[in-house]
């Protein structure tokens, strides 16, 4: 007699690990792209709780949802599902691009003042990191 109950529980544990790994991967990609759970949910027309359930590995996303999510996060479905290694991410995070767009709407004098502040912070960071290397 075959112990199907034991095999079933083993499969459930395996699926739970797979769901957790996929959820963690979705969360990493979401954060890399500069989305909050609420923003991502809004873009996908679902609730924040749905995104949290996927990321927590409690629920497995439907294949159509995976297609939409991969498109929004600008990765292939293979990358999203972890079947293919992720390509290096040299993109500017979305949250920074949104702010740059907002800055572009400011009057020129305010843009210049803001750019001076940014330059000062970047220069201070460069000096600290080069001093730490020396």
C-alpha positions in Angstrom: 0.0 0.0 0.0 1.3 3.5 -1.0 1.5 6.1 1.7 -0.2 8.9 -0.3 -0.8 11.1 2.7 3.0 11.4 3.4 3.7 12.1 -0.3 1.0 14.7 -0.3 2.4 16.5 2.8 5.9 16.5 1.2 4.5 18.0 -2.0 2.7 20.7 0.1 6.0 21.6 1.9 7.7 21.7 -1.5 5.0 23.9 -3.0 5.1 26.2 0.1 8.9 26.6 -0.4 8.3 27.4 -4.1 5.6 29.9 -3.3 7.8 31.6 -0.6 10.7 31.8 -3.0 8.5 33.3 -5.8 7.0 35.8 -3.3 10.4 36.9 -2.1 11.5 37.3 -5.7 8.4 39.4 -6.5 9.1 41.6 -3.5 12.8 42.1 -4.5 11.8 43.1 -8.1 9.1 45.4 -6.9 11.5 47.2 -4.6 14.2 47.4 -7.2 11.7 49.0 -9.5 10.8 51.5 -6.9 7.2 50.4 -6.3 5.4 50.2 -3.0 2.9 47.3 -2.6 0.1 49.9 -2.8 1.5 51.4 -6.0 2.0 48.0 -7.6 -1.5 46.9 -6.6 -2.9 50.1 -8.2 -1.1 49.4 -11.4 -2.4 45.8 -11.5 -6.0 46.7 -10.3 -5.8 44.5 -7.2 -5.6 45.2 -3.5 -2.5 45.7 -1.5 -3.5 42.6 0.4 -3.3 40.5 -2.7 0.3 41.7 -3.4 1.2 41.0 0.3 -0.2 37.5 -0.1 1.8 36.8 -3.2 5.0 38.2 -1.6 4.4 36.3 1.6 4.1 33.1 -0.3 0.6 32.4 1.0 -1.0 32.5 -2.4 0.4 31.5 -5.8 -0.3 34.1 -8.6 -2.5 33.1 -11.5 -0.5 32.7 -14.8 -2.3 35.7 -16.4 -1.3 37.8 -13.3 2.3 36.6 -13.7 2.3 37.8 -17.3 1.0 41.3 -16.3 3.4 41.5 -13.4 6.4 40.6 -15.5 5.4 43.3 -18.1 5.0 45.9 -15.4 8.3 45.0 -13.7 10.0 44.9 -17.1 11.3 41.4 -16.8 10.6 38.2 -18.6 8.3 35.6 -17.1 11.3 33.3 -16.8 13.2 35.9 -14.8 10.1 36.6 -12.6 9.7 32.9 -11.9 13.4 32.4 -11.2 13.8 30.0 -14.2 16.4 32.3 -15.7 19.0 34.3 -13.9 18.1 38.0 -13.5 19.8 40.4 -15.8 21.8 43.1 -14.1 19.8 46.0 -13.1 21.4 49.3 -14.2 18.1 51.1 -14.3 17.3 54.3 -12.5 14.8 53.3 -9.8 11.2 54.4 -10.6 10.9 56.5 -7.4 13.9 58.6 -8.5 12.5 59.0 -12.0 9.2 60.2 -10.6 11.0 62.8 -8.6 13.0 64.0 -11.6 9.8 64.4 -13.5 8.4 66.5 -10.6 11.6 68.6 -10.5 11.3 69.3 -14.3 7.9 70.9 -13.6 9.4 73.4 -11.1 10.4 77.0 -12.1 13.9 77.2 -13.5 15.2 79.1 -10.4 14.0 76.3 -8.1 15.4 73.6 -10.4 18.8 75.3 -10.2 18.7 75.6 -6.4 17.7 72.0 -6.1 20.5 70.8 -8.4 23.1 72.8 -6.4 21.8 70.9 -3.3 22.0 67.6 -5.1 25.6 68.4 -6.3 26.7 69.3 -2.8 25.3 66.0 -1.3 26.9 64.0 -4.1 30.3 65.7 -3.7 30.2 65.2 0.0 29.5 61.5 -0.5 32.3 61.2 -3.0 34.8 62.8 -0.6 33.7 60.5 2.2 34.0 57.3 0.1 37.4 58.3 -1.3 38.7 59.2 2.2 37.5 55.8 3.4 39.4 54.0 0.6 42.6 55.9 1.4 
